Each structure stands twice: as C-alpha cells, then as structure tokens.
Amino acid sequence: MTELRKKYYHEVLDIHTRKISRLISRHEDVDEHIINISSYKLSFFQKLVLCRGLNFAIPKNVSSIDVKASFEKAYWKLEPRLPEEFRDLAASTLRSVALNYIHRKGPKPPQTLLKGIHQLKRREEIVVTKPDKGSGVVVLDKDEYLRAATKDQLFTFNGRLYEQIDGVAMGSPLGPLLANALMCSIEETLEREGKMPTYYKRFVDDTLTIMPNKASADNFLDILNQCYSSIKFTMEPESNSMLPFLPGTQLLNKRTHVETKVYVKPTNTDLLLHYKSHVDDRYKRGLLKTMLDRASRLSSNWRYFSEECDRLKSVFSRLKYPDNLVNSTISRFVAAKVSDQPVSLPAVSDRSDPIRVVLPYKDQASTDIVRAQLKDLSHRIQTTLQPVFVSQKIGRDLKLREAKPPILNQQCLVYKFQCDLCDAGYVGFTRRHLHQRIEEHKNSSSSIGKNFRDKHFLTPEDLGKNFSTLMKCTNI
C-alpha cells in the first residue's frame, strides 16, 4: 500500500511539474543562460534557479544569531568613539533595533527553488560555475572542472562554449600586472630603437594607434610579434569608420573628429541583477542609474545616448523590471542632464568613517525601518551608523568549498557562550584566538566567571564546550 501511495504521489507531482513548467516557459526561457556540458540532466526547476544567474538571491530564513552578532560587532566598533554619556543610549537603542528586526516576519522561502538548490548541492559529481568571459552559468563534471581550473579556461561566444588553451586565466589578479609589465618592457625597447608610432595610447594590453596607411599598421604589427615568440599580437583596424576600444566603448571616425558610443560585445548576455532577486531595492535602482550614467559618459551626443536608452529598456524588460520604474528613472536622469544639475553626492562631514552594520536582508519594509532607526540614532549620538543589507546569492550555496582546519576559524570572530547549568548567555567579539579569550573569561572580573562563582559557587574549568562561533570577521 505504501509503495502504491508513493508511486501515485510521484505521478501527480510529475503532472503538476509539467503543467507549471509549461506556464513559466511561456514567459521565461530557462535554457537561455545555462550551458550544461556535464553528464547530469538538469530538471526544470533546477534550470529555473540557474537561468537568472549565480548572483540571483532568493528569500532565506534570517538567523537571529546572525543579527545579534552583527549588532554586537557594530557596537564593539562604536563604543570607543562615543562619549560616556552616549554609550547607554547607543547600546539600548541598538538592542531594541536588533530585537525588532528579529521579530519581524519576512517572506517565506520558495520551497520549489530551495529544493532545486539542495538537489544541486547534493550532486557531488558536478560543479556549477560561470564562464571566464561573458556571463551565464556553466555546469560541468567535477573531474573536468578540476582539469579546466588548472589548465584550460572556458568562455562563451555566440551561445557556444570555447576553451582557452594559452595565456593567463581571465580574472586572475596577476593578469593585468603581468600584461602591463610585459608591455612596458616592449615599449621601452621600441622607444630606444625609434620604432614607436607618433600617436600611441595604451590601457593595460589594449593599444590605440593612428597610422598613415594599412601598410604602416601591418609593419608595426610585425615588429610587435617579433618581440616575443610565444606571444602573438593581433590588430583590429577600423571597419566602416568604427572601432571598439576599451570595455564598452566604440570609436567613430568622423574625419574631422572622433565620436564615441556604447559598444556591446558579442559575448555580452545582459545578465544583470534580476528584478525578482531578493535584495534591497536600492541596489536595483542603483543599477539602473549606474547603467544610465555609463551610457551618458560613453555617448558623445544625445542620439547615441537615446539609442543606448532604448537598448537598456529592452534589457531591463527581460530582467522583469517594471516599465514605469525604468521609464521614470530615465526621465529623471535626462531632466537632470538637460537642466545641468550637479550629481548629488553624500555630504562631506568632519566625522570619522561611518560604522557599518551588516545585516542579512529580510524584506524591504524591515529594511526601511532599520535604516530610519539607525539614521535617527546617528543624529542623537553624532556618529554615523550605516546599515548594509546583504542577501545570500545562489552562487554561494553552490560554490565548491574546501574544508579548513577548525583552528583557522578561531580568530577575529563573534562568539557565543551558553551556560550549561542555567539559561545565562553571553555574546562577545575578539580579535585574538578564541582560546585566549576563554581563559580570560575564567577570571572573576569577567561576567562569565562571575556567573559561575556567584550563582553556581563553582570555579570555571573546561569552558570550551560552552562556546560557539557566530560569525567570522575580516577587515576590522
């Protein structure tokens, strides 16, 4: 009977899954940004998770411990800056803000998408990552990934996956440094030999020159390729009086002058922040403004800027941004440019750097309340408190991780003590190794040591089992 029930359940589930997939497929192409070269076949809902990119975030249950740890860390930074008369006010207000944020209910995580993520995490034989060039998602077998990570590199072009078999890996921090060092060496040699063109401008490994004719350009290319046998320089002459140069810029030769406009690479998939991603709305509005500002800076006239605005409308429409939000943002940006209004910048203050409170994002209403509360407290204590709301991206859930020895994670952290004889607890922060701080907590001057002596009439000995790590901290 149980087996029949299970069989019937899976049959019904399969029917409903097909129905839902057909409905969603009418509005969204789940295969658009995914390149699966693994031996594993992705389900529809796994594709639905991945098709919006690895930076897509879905609602997650917010841990009260993470919130408490964030406010504890913020107060630890704030306390030395405050006069004595402000410390109690700051501590009580931050405690109230933290508890209010914890008790507010956020949206429920979408169980179907969570299930898809958990299924992918359990597949130990595959790796989900992104290509080195372009945006999107690549799924490949782990053995192939390890070989690619150490030898070859992958990138997408015109919807196809290509393999890079020579050169420094794209995205490597050594890439720009080594490229610049090599080019400086080549340029010094050519300068000494009098072979440098009259007009020569370079940015890392992209160079712009003006030559009198095609033969002169070919001759200079031959000179460059003779410098190092293992390196081949390429040349791209202007075509139809147009030449792409630097990321996102296209030069247009108008004989008497040069104009510029936005250039979209063939590898660009326009996979930006999706509107349904569970992040603070400020990031979405900020992305719109950033792309408009970029278009304005790269466009040498209004016609080119208008063309790019039309393209951005199409891009953000595919990312499910409301048309009224996109259009109103463009209208306000254009109005500000026409009236020649200065770009609004944060007011310069004599105060020290702001204290940032990094919190897991719950929902927009809770975010706005915390931002208003901390702004009010900042005015009262004359020290800026700036909340930063972070969402966990699915790329983090699917990232291949290497286990580290526990001792490496026991320094510069927020920790929690829980008494095993009563319900007393303590949350603290230390830059040193946790075992050093535990030894100090055994002293009677510590609230933990005092609790053991005054309440339990004991001398604390093995306290390590009562401590746990809440948050690992960096850049303090």
N, C-alpha and C positions, 0 to 999 in steps of 0.2 A: 504493500500500500504506500509506504514511504517513497519507494523508487518511482512509482507511478505519479505521485504528487510532485516530486522533483522534476520529472520529465514534463509534466503539464506546465509547471511553473516556467521552465526554460523555454518551452514553446510559446507561451503567452508573452514572455519577456522579449523573445526574438521578434514576434509580430509587432509589438509596440515600438521596439527599437527601429525596425524598418520604416514604420509609419512616421516616427519623429524625424528620422534621417531624411526622408523624402521631403518633409515640410521645411526643414532647415536648409536643405540643399537648394531649394528654390531661391533663397536669399543669400547664401554664403557658399563659396567654393572651398570646401575643406581641404582639397588637394593643392591649392594654389601655391602655397609657400613651403610645402613639405617635399623633400627628396628622400625617399626610403630606398637605400641600397643594401639593407640588411636582409637576412633570411626570415625575418619576423614580419607577419602581416598585421598592420595596424587596424584596429577596429574603428568604426565611425566616430565614436565619442573620444577615442584617443586622438584621432585626427582633428576633431573639433577643439581639443585642448591645444594642440600644437600649431594649428593653422594661423593663430593670432600672434605667433612669435614667442620666444623664450622670455621676453620682458613682460608678457601679459600676466596680470595678477588676478587671483580670484579671492573672494572673502574667506578668511580663516578665523577660527576661534582665537580671540585675543587672550593671552595668558595674563592673569592678574599679577603673577610673579614678575613677568617682564615689565609691566607698567610700574610696579613698585621699585624694581631695580633701576629703571630709567630716572625716576624722580629722586631716588637715593643718590645716584651718581651726580645728577644736576645740583642737588643741594650740597654735596661734597665740594663741588667746584665753586658754588655761590657763597658759601659761608665765610671764607677768608676775605671776601671783598666787602662784606656788609659791616656797617657799624653795629655795635652791640644791641642798640635799641630796635634794629630791624630784623634781627635773627629769629625771634619768636614768631613775628608776623609772617616771615617768609616760610618758616617750617610748617606752621599751622595751615597756611593757605595752600602750599604745595601738597600737603597731606589731604586737604579737602578736595583739591582738583583731581588728585590721583584716585581717590575713592569714588568720586562722582563719575570719572571716566570708566572705571572698572565696572560700576553698577549699571551703566547704560548698555542697552542691548543693541548689538549690531546685526547685520543681515546674516541669515543662515548660509553656510557654505553650500554651494550646489553639489549635491551628492553624486550626481552622474559624472560631473567633471572631476571631482575628487577621486572617484573610483577609477577613472581613466588614468589619473596621475599615479595612483597607488599601483595599478597594474603595470605601468611603465617602469616604476621604481623596482618592482619585483623581478623584472626581466633582466637578470644579471648578465645575460649574453649579449645585450645590445647597449649602445651608448647614444644618447640624444644630445646633439651639439649644434653649432652653427658653422656655416662655411667661412673660410678666411676672408673671402671677398664677396660683397653683397650681403643681403640679409635673408633670413629664412631659417629653416630647420633641416638638419641632416640627421637621419637615423642610419646607423651602420653597426655591423657586428663588432664586438669589443676587440677581438684579435686584429681586425682590420684597422680599427681606431688607433690601437697602440702602434701599429706599423706607420700609420699616417702621421701620428703625433711626433714620431721620432725621425721619420724620413721624408715623407711626401706631404704636400699640402693640397687642400681641396678648395675650389671656388666655383661659383655658378655664373653662367653666361648664357643669355637667351634660353633660360629654362633648363639648361643641361649642366651636368656636373663635370668639372675638369680637374685634373691632377697636376699640381705644380711639382716638378722634379728637380729644380735647381734654384739656388738663391736663398736668401734669408726668409724665414717664415713671416707671412704677413701678420702684423700685430705684435711682433716681437719687439720688446723695448730696445734691443740692440740695433734694430734695423735702421732707424734714422741716424743714429750716432755713427755707425759703420759707413753708411752711404755718404754722409757728409764728410767724414774723414778721407774717404777714398777720392771724392770729387775735389776736395781742397788740394790733395796731392797732385791730381791730374792737372788742375788749373794752374798751379804753381809751375809745373813743368812746361805747359804750353805757353805761359806768360814769358818765361825765360827764353823760349825758342821763338817768340814773336808770332805764334800761330793762333792767338786768340782773336775772335771776331771783334769788330768795332762795337757792336751792341750785343751784350751777353748778360742775361739776368737768370739767376738760378735760385730755386727753392728746394732744398734737400737734393732730390735726384731729378727734378723736373726743370728743364732749362728752356728759356725763350731767347732766340737769336733772330736778327734781321740780316738776311743775305742778299747780295745784289742779284743773284740768279740761282737756278736749280743746281748748276754745276758746282758753284761755290759751296752750296749746302752739302752736296754729296762728297766733296773733297774734305770738308771739315768732319763729316761723319766717319770717313775712312781714317782720319787722323786719330779720332777718339777710339776707334776699335783696335788700333794698333798699340794702345797704351797697355792693355791687359788682355792676354789671350783668352782668359776664362770668362771675360765679361763682354757682352755684346750690347752696344748702344743701338737704339732704334730712333728713327726720325719720323715725325708726322708733319708734313707740310700743310699749309692751309688748303682747304678744299672749298670751292665756291666762296672764297674770301672769308672763310670761317675756320677757327682753330680752337679746340678745347685746351685750356691750360689751368693747372692747379685744380683742386677739388671743387667741382660745381661751377666753374667759370668758363664761358665761351667768348673768345675774342672775335670781333667782326671788323675786317679791314675795309674802311671806307675811303681809302686812298689818302684823303687829307687828314683823317683822324681815325682813331680806333674806338669802337663801341664795345660794351660788354653786356652780357645777359647770363641768365642761369643756364647751366648745362646739366642735363640729366644723363648719367652714364647708362650704357646698355645693361649693366649688372644691377642697376638700382631697381629694387622691387617695391619701393614706397611702403615698406612695412614699418610704420611708425607706431607710436603709442595708440592702442585701440581705445575707442571711447568707452567700451564696456569693461575695460580693465579697472580693477578695484583699487584705485589710487585717488589721492587728493585732487579735487577739481582744479586746483591751482596749477598742477603740472600739465593738465590738458589745455587750459587757457594759455599757459606759458609756452607750450609747444606751438600753438597757433601763432602767437606773437613772434616767437623766435623765427619761424619759417617765413613770416611776412617781412621781418627785419632783414633776414638774409636775402630775400628776393629784392628788397629795396636797395640794399648795398651793392648787389651784383648787377643790377639793371641800370644802364646808363641813361635810360629815358623812360617815360611813363608807358609807352607802348609795350616795351619788354616786360615792365613790371605788371601790366594788366594781363599779358599772356601767362605769366607765371601764376598770377592770382587765379586765373581760370583753371590752370592745371592743379593748383592746390585745392580748389573746390572739389575737383573730381577725386583727388587723393583722399581727402578727409571724408568725403561722402562714402567711399568704400570702407573707411575705418569707422563708419556709423556715427560720425559727429553730426549733430543736428544742423540742418541748413541755416536756421536762424542764428545759431551761435557763430558759425563760420562767417556768414554774411555781415552780421553786426560787428564782429571783430575786424573784418576787412574795412568796413565803412569807417569805424573809429580810427583805424590806423591811417587810412587815406586822408581823413579830415585833419588829423594831427599834422600830417606831412604838408598838406596844402596850406594850412594856417601857419606852418613853420613853427609849431610849438616845440619847445625843447623836450627831449626824452626825460620822463620822470625818473629820478634816481633816489635811492634812500638818503634821508637827511644825514649829513655829516655831523657826528656827535663827538664830544670830548670824552665820552665814556669809553671804557675798555671794551674789548670784544664781547659780543653777546654770549650768554650762557645758553647753549642749545640743549633742548630736552627732546631726545629721540624716542618717539613712541610708535608702537605698531598701529597702523591705520585701522580704524573700526568702521566708521561711516562718516558722511560729510557733516551731518548735524552735530555729532560729538566733536568732530574736528573743529568746527567753527566755535563751539562753546569753549573748548580748551584754549583756543587761540585768543578769544576775548578775555578770558580769565587771566591768562598769563600777561596779556598786554596791560590789564588793569594793575596787576601786581608789580609789573615793571615800573609803572609810573610812581607807585607808592614807595618802592624801595630804591628808586633811582638807579636801577641796574636792569639792563635789557635781558629778558628771558624769551628765547625764540624756539617755539615748538617745531619739530621736524617730523613729519609723519611718513613712515616707510611701510611699504607693502612687500610681502614675500612673493617674488616672481616665480613662475613655474620652472624657470631655468635653474633656480637654486634647488628646488626639490629634486630635479633630475640630474643635477651635477654629479659627476663621478668624484667621489671623495676618498682620500687616503687616511686611514686611521693613524692618529698621532699618540705617542705615549702620554698618559694622563699627567705626568709631571710638567709637561709643556703648557698645560692649560690651567695651572695653579698659580699664576702670577698676573697682576693687574686685572682684577676682577671684582664683581659684585657678588657677595656670598650671603648665605642664609644659615642661621643657627636655629635649631629647633630642639628644645629641651625634651628628653625622653622620660622625664619624671613629672612634668606638668605641661601646660599649653603655652608656656613662655617662648617667645621667638625674638630673633634679632636679625636685622639686615644691615650689612656694612660693606665698605669698599676698601680695598688695599692695593697698593702698587707692588708690594713685596710678595714673596711666596706665601701662600696661604698658611703653611705650617708655622711660619714665624708669627703670623697674626694670631693663630690659635694658641700658641704659647703665651702671648701677652694676655689673652682673654682668661687665662687661668688665674691671673693676679686679682687681688681683692679690689683694685682700682677699676677693673672692668665691670660693666653691668652684668656680664655673663658669670664671671667669677663671684660677684656679689650675690647673684641669684642663687647659686649653689650653696654658698655659705649661710646666707640669711634665711632662705626658705627651706632648704633640704638638709642643712647642717652637715654638708659634705665638702671635701676638698676635690675640685675637679681634676680628673686624671686623663683618661682617654676620651678627649672631646672630638677627635677627628671624625668619628662616626656620626656626630650630630650636625656636621657642616655639609653644605652642598653649594655648588656653583650656580648662580643665577644668570650671570652674563659675563662674557669675556670682553674686555675693553681694550681699545687701541687708541693711539694718537692723543694721549692725555698730556 
